[in-house]
Amino acid sequence: MADFPYAAVPNKLSKLLKKIQKVGMPTKADTSWLKTHGFRSSNDPSALRVLEFIGFIDSTKQPTDKWKNYRHKAKSNSVLGAAIKQGYSVLYEDFPDAHQSSDDDLKDFFRVHSTAGEQAISRTVKTFQTLCSMADFTALSANGAGIGDSGNGISSGAVAPLVTQPQNVESPTPTLHIDFQVHIAADAPPEQIDQIFESMAKHLYGKTAE
């Protein structure tokens, strides 16, 4: 049974996440990078395991697209929310609104799903809550992924057609109304979003970008 990672000093996660938005994107987020930006305590590297757990860095400590997209301040909170739900997917299977769960519920869950002792469990809960305090979950679907998340960050789909009542009672032909929805993930890059709307304009209205 794999234990959930935690920051030895959970409150420092907030400072680290803010630092990600302010400094340049590194080629490698390792202990040396932490020290360069003021995180010199022997406890600070534990935060890197948390960043890897939520997908901000990979196993080689290289920043991922989630790290890159988090630097976009207008959508950073939603990017973090999606990353949390993905990293803690097992938790969200039991508690769909885990970010609103009580300390006791979270502790009970982590006790069952880890071999850690009580002190580590408390830090695991605090780590999760600290991450959640900086995240936005309102734009996410109930299953924990970003809305429309399909691997590439974007998906589209049409809802079931709605057949309305005839507008003219003398006409036997009903009116057909179709709604088309495009779901865009919180961490989708701006270029990808522009491409979607350009494609819609082209195919639905015959317009092309000038």
C-alpha positions in Angstrom: 0.0 0.0 0.0 1.5 3.3 -1.1 1.4 6.2 1.3 0.2 9.6 0.2 3.0 12.2 0.0 3.0 15.2 2.3 5.0 18.3 2.9 7.0 18.2 6.2 5.9 21.8 6.6 2.6 22.0 4.7 2.2 25.8 5.1 5.3 26.2 2.9 3.4 24.8 -0.1 1.5 28.1 -0.4 4.8 30.0 -0.7 6.2 27.4 -3.2 3.1 27.6 -5.4 3.3 31.4 -5.5 7.0 31.2 -6.3 6.2 29.0 -9.4 4.1 31.9 -10.7 6.7 34.5 -10.2 10.0 33.0 -11.3 11.1 31.5 -14.6 10.2 27.9 -15.5 13.2 25.7 -14.7 14.5 22.8 -16.7 14.5 20.8 -13.5 12.8 21.5 -10.2 15.1 19.8 -7.7 16.7 20.5 -4.4 19.1 23.0 -6.0 16.3 24.9 -7.6 14.5 25.0 -4.2 17.6 26.4 -2.5 18.1 29.0 -5.3 14.6 30.4 -4.4 15.0 30.4 -0.6 13.8 26.9 0.3 16.9 25.8 2.1 15.5 23.8 5.0 16.1 20.0 5.0 12.3 19.6 5.2 11.7 21.5 2.0 12.4 18.8 -0.6 9.4 16.9 0.7 7.3 19.4 -1.2 8.7 18.2 -4.4 7.0 14.8 -3.8 3.7 16.6 -3.5 4.3 18.5 -6.8 5.0 15.2 -8.5 1.9 13.6 -7.0 -0.3 16.3 -8.5 1.5 16.2 -11.8 3.4 19.5 -11.7 6.7 17.7 -12.2 7.5 14.3 -13.6 9.6 11.5 -12.2 12.8 13.3 -13.5 11.8 16.5 -11.7 11.0 18.3 -15.0 8.1 20.7 -14.9 5.0 19.5 -16.9 2.3 21.3 -18.8 0.4 21.6 -15.5 3.3 23.7 -14.1 3.3 25.8 -17.2 -0.4 26.4 -17.2 -0.4 27.2 -13.5 1.8 30.2 -14.3 -1.3 31.7 -16.0 -2.7 33.6 -13.0 -6.2 34.0 -14.5 -6.7 30.2 -14.5 -4.1 29.0 -12.0 -6.6 28.1 -9.3 -8.7 26.0 -11.7 -5.5 24.3 -13.0 -4.6 23.4 -9.4 -8.1 22.1 -8.7 -8.0 19.8 -11.7 -4.5 18.6 -10.7 -5.6 17.9 -7.1 -8.6 15.9 -8.3 -6.5 13.8 -10.6 -3.7 13.2 -8.0 -6.2 12.4 -5.2 -8.6 10.5 -7.5 -8.9 7.6 -5.0 -10.0 10.1 -2.3 -12.5 11.7 -4.6 -14.0 8.3 -5.4 -15.1 8.1 -1.8 -15.6 11.8 -1.2 -16.8 13.6 -4.3 -16.4 16.9 -2.4 -13.2 15.9 -0.5 -12.0 19.5 -0.5 -15.0 20.3 1.7 -14.6 17.3 4.0 -13.9 17.5 7.7 -10.5 16.8 9.3 -11.9 13.6 10.9 -13.2 12.3 7.6 -9.9 12.9 5.8 -7.9 11.4 8.6 -10.1 8.3 8.6 -9.6 7.9 4.9 -5.8 8.4 4.9 -5.5 5.9 7.8 -7.2 3.2 5.8 -5.3 3.9 2.6 -1.8 4.2 4.1 0.6 2.7 6.5 1.7 6.0 7.9 1.6 6.9 11.6 -0.6 9.5 13.2 1.9 12.4 12.8 2.3 11.7 9.1 -1.5 11.3 8.7 -2.0 14.8 10.2 0.6 16.3 7.8 -1.0 14.4 4.9 -4.4 16.0 5.7 -2.8 19.4 6.2 -1.0 19.1 2.9 -4.2 18.3 1.1 -6.1 21.1 2.7 -3.3 23.6 2.0 -3.4 22.7 -1.7 -7.2 23.0 -1.7 -7.1 26.4 -0.1 -5.4 27.7 -3.2 -7.6 25.9 -5.8 -10.9 26.4 -7.5 -13.1 23.4 -8.0 -16.2 25.1 -9.4 -15.3 24.5 -13.1 -14.7 20.8 -12.6 -17.0 17.9 -13.3 -18.0 15.6 -10.5 -15.7 12.8 -11.5 -12.6 14.8 -10.6 -11.4 15.7 -14.1 -11.5 19.0 -15.8 -14.7 19.6 -17.7 -14.4 17.9 -21.0 -11.0 16.4 -20.0 -10.1 13.8 -22.7 -6.3 13.5 -22.4 -5.5 16.5 -24.7 -7.4 18.8 -22.4 -10.3 19.5 -24.7 -13.3 17.7 -25.9 -16.6 18.5 -27.5 -20.0 16.9 -27.7 -23.6 17.5 -28.5 -26.4 17.0 -26.0 -29.5 15.0 -26.9 -31.7 16.9 -29.4 -34.7 18.6 -28.0 -37.9 18.4 -30.0 -40.1 21.4 -29.1 -43.8 21.7 -29.6 -44.9 23.0 -33.0 -44.9 26.8 -33.1 -47.9 26.8 -35.5 -50.8 24.5 -34.4 -51.9 24.2 -38.0 -48.6 22.6 -39.0 -48.1 18.9 -38.3 -44.2 19.3 -38.5 -42.4 19.8 -35.2 -39.5 22.2 -34.7 -36.1 20.6 -34.1 -33.8 22.3 -31.8 -30.2 21.1 -31.3 -27.8 22.4 -28.6 -24.0 22.0 -29.2 -21.7 22.3 -26.3 -17.9 22.6 -26.2 -16.2 21.7 -23.0 -12.7 23.2 -22.4 -10.5 22.0 -19.6 -9.2 24.5 -17.1 -5.6 23.8 -18.1 -6.1 24.1 -21.9 -3.5 26.5 -23.4 -4.9 29.7 -25.0 -3.7 28.7 -28.5 -5.7 25.5 -28.3 -8.8 27.5 -27.3 -8.4 29.9 -30.2 -8.1 26.9 -32.7 -11.4 25.5 -31.4 -13.4 28.7 -32.0 -11.7 29.3 -35.3 -12.8 25.8 -36.4 -16.4 26.5 -35.1 -16.6 29.7 -37.1 -15.4 28.0 -40.2 -17.7 25.0 -40.1 -20.8 26.6 -38.6 -20.7 30.0 -40.2 -18.3 29.7 -43.1 -16.0 32.3 -41.7 -12.2 32.0 -41.7 -9.6 33.9 -39.7 -8.3 37.0 -41.5 
